[in-house]
Amino acid sequence: MARKVFFSFHYERDVRRVVQIRNSWVVRPGGEAQPFYDKAEFEEAKRRSGGIEQWIEDQLKGTSVTVVLFGAETYDRTWVRHEIKRSYELKKGILAIDIHSVKDPQKGADTKGKNPLDYWYIEKNGNKTYFSEMYETYDWVNDDGYKNLATWIEKAAKAAGR
């Protein structure tokens, strides 16, 4: 089943890495992987002044999974944190993928960053359970994201009951 997916990431620093990942299924011979559709058109979001929160809400509509693509500085991004929180509140499937090893065509690989899912937690019986314990995290290079992304998305969607 094709899934509508929202990709959350640090635009300025990681957009060229993200483009490679978002389009990875397109170049497969014989359609080996199930395609997914990215509802978030981040190219347009950069041009908009104000209304970012509403733009995020609009982009999350109709999606079943949020994929957090994180690099060296993604953890500290206010809007990435907001997108994760809203995805949780809307009961979306969530997964995180470390993309620091993906080579930016202009800058090469990057330094490893902190997982943004470590920022959020829920409390159960006085204990904190971090989102990084609740949702899967993968490494694009080491876990062969090119081959496995569609499977990871489907797994996250099913875990959320979607």
C-alpha positions as CSV (number, residue, x, y, z in Angstrom):
1,M,0.0,0.0,0.0
2,A,1.3,3.4,-0.9
3,R,1.5,5.8,2.1
4,K,1.2,9.5,2.3
5,V,4.3,10.6,4.3
6,F,5.3,13.8,6.0
7,F,9.1,14.3,6.2
8,S,10.3,16.4,9.1
9,F,13.9,17.8,8.8
10,H,16.2,20.8,9.1
11,Y,15.7,22.5,5.8
12,E,18.8,24.7,5.5
13,R,21.3,22.2,6.6
14,D,19.9,18.9,5.2
15,V,17.7,19.6,2.2
16,R,20.1,18.1,-0.4
17,R,20.4,14.9,1.7
18,V,16.6,14.8,2.1
19,V,16.0,15.1,-1.6
20,Q,18.1,12.0,-2.2
21,I,16.1,10.0,0.4
22,R,12.7,11.3,-0.7
23,N,13.4,10.3,-4.3
24,S,15.2,7.0,-3.6
25,W,12.3,4.9,-4.8
26,V,12.0,6.6,-8.1
27,V,15.3,5.2,-9.5
28,R,14.6,1.6,-8.7
29,P,14.6,-0.8,-11.7
30,G,11.3,-2.6,-12.2
31,G,9.6,-0.8,-9.3
32,E,11.2,-3.0,-6.6
33,A,9.8,-0.9,-3.8
34,Q,6.4,0.4,-3.0
35,P,6.2,4.1,-3.7
36,F,5.2,6.6,-1.1
37,Y,3.9,10.1,-1.5
38,D,5.4,13.0,0.3
39,K,2.6,15.6,1.0
40,A,5.1,18.1,2.4
41,E,6.3,20.4,-0.3
42,F,9.1,22.0,1.6
43,E,10.3,24.0,-1.4
44,E,7.2,26.2,-1.1
45,A,7.3,26.4,2.7
46,K,10.6,28.3,2.6
47,R,9.0,31.1,0.6
48,R,6.0,31.6,2.9
49,S,6.1,34.3,5.5
50,G,4.3,33.5,8.7
51,G,1.7,30.8,9.1
52,I,4.2,28.0,9.5
53,E,2.1,26.3,12.1
54,Q,-0.9,26.3,9.8
55,W,1.3,25.1,6.9
56,I,2.4,22.1,9.1
57,E,-1.2,21.3,10.0
58,D,-2.2,21.4,6.3
59,Q,0.8,19.1,5.3
60,L,0.0,16.6,8.1
61,K,-3.6,16.2,6.8
62,G,-4.1,12.9,5.0
63,T,-0.7,11.5,6.0
64,S,-0.3,8.2,8.0
65,V,3.4,8.5,8.9
66,T,5.9,11.2,9.9
67,V,9.5,10.4,9.0
68,V,12.0,12.5,11.0
69,L,15.2,12.8,9.0
70,F,17.8,14.0,11.3
71,G,21.4,15.3,10.9
72,A,23.8,17.2,13.0
73,E,21.5,20.1,14.1
74,T,18.0,18.8,13.7
75,Y,17.4,18.1,17.4
76,D,17.4,21.9,18.2
77,R,14.9,22.9,15.5
78,T,11.7,24.3,17.0
79,W,9.5,23.4,14.0
80,V,10.9,19.8,13.9
81,R,9.9,19.5,17.6
82,H,6.5,20.9,16.8
83,E,6.0,18.5,13.9
84,I,6.9,15.5,16.1
85,K,4.6,16.6,18.9
86,R,1.7,17.2,16.5
87,S,2.3,13.8,14.8
88,Y,2.1,12.2,18.2
89,E,-1.1,14.1,19.1
90,L,-2.7,13.1,15.7
91,K,-1.7,9.5,16.3
92,K,0.5,9.3,13.2
93,G,3.1,6.6,12.8
94,I,6.5,8.0,13.6
95,L,10.0,6.9,12.8
96,A,13.4,8.6,12.8
97,I,16.2,8.1,10.4
98,D,19.8,9.4,11.0
99,I,21.0,10.9,7.7
100,H,24.3,12.4,8.8
101,S,26.2,9.8,6.6
102,V,24.3,10.6,3.5
103,K,26.6,12.6,1.3
104,D,25.5,16.1,0.5
105,P,26.6,16.7,-3.1
106,Q,28.2,20.0,-2.1
107,K,29.4,19.3,1.5
108,G,29.8,15.5,1.8
109,A,28.8,13.6,5.0
110,D,28.1,15.5,8.2
111,T,28.7,15.0,11.9
112,K,26.3,12.8,13.9
113,G,23.5,14.6,15.7
114,K,21.2,13.9,18.6
115,N,17.9,12.0,17.9
116,P,15.0,14.5,18.0
117,L,12.8,11.8,19.4
118,D,14.9,12.1,22.6
119,Y,13.3,15.5,23.2
120,W,9.8,14.4,23.8
121,Y,8.5,11.9,26.4
122,I,5.3,10.8,28.1
123,E,5.0,9.9,31.8
124,K,3.6,6.6,32.9
125,N,3.5,5.8,36.6
126,G,6.0,8.6,37.3
127,N,8.5,7.3,34.8
128,K,9.5,9.1,31.6
129,T,9.3,7.1,28.4
130,Y,11.0,9.0,25.6
131,F,9.7,8.9,22.1
132,S,13.0,7.3,21.0
133,E,12.0,4.3,23.1
134,M,8.4,4.2,21.6
135,Y,9.3,4.6,18.0
136,E,12.0,3.0,15.8
137,T,15.2,4.8,14.8
138,Y,17.3,3.8,11.8
139,D,20.5,4.9,10.1
140,W,20.0,5.5,6.4
141,V,23.5,4.2,5.4
142,N,24.1,1.4,8.0
143,D,20.5,0.0,7.9
144,D,20.3,0.3,4.1
145,G,17.5,2.9,3.9
146,Y,17.5,2.7,0.1
147,K,16.3,-0.9,0.3
148,N,14.2,-0.7,3.5
149,L,12.5,2.7,3.7
150,A,9.1,1.5,2.4
151,T,9.2,-1.3,4.9
152,W,10.0,1.1,7.8
153,I,7.2,3.4,6.8
154,E,4.7,0.5,6.6
155,K,5.8,-0.8,10.0
156,A,5.3,2.6,11.6
157,A,1.9,3.0,10.0
158,K,0.7,-0.4,11.3
159,A,2.1,0.3,14.7
160,A,-0.1,3.4,14.8
161,G,-3.1,1.4,13.7
162,R,-3.2,3.0,10.2
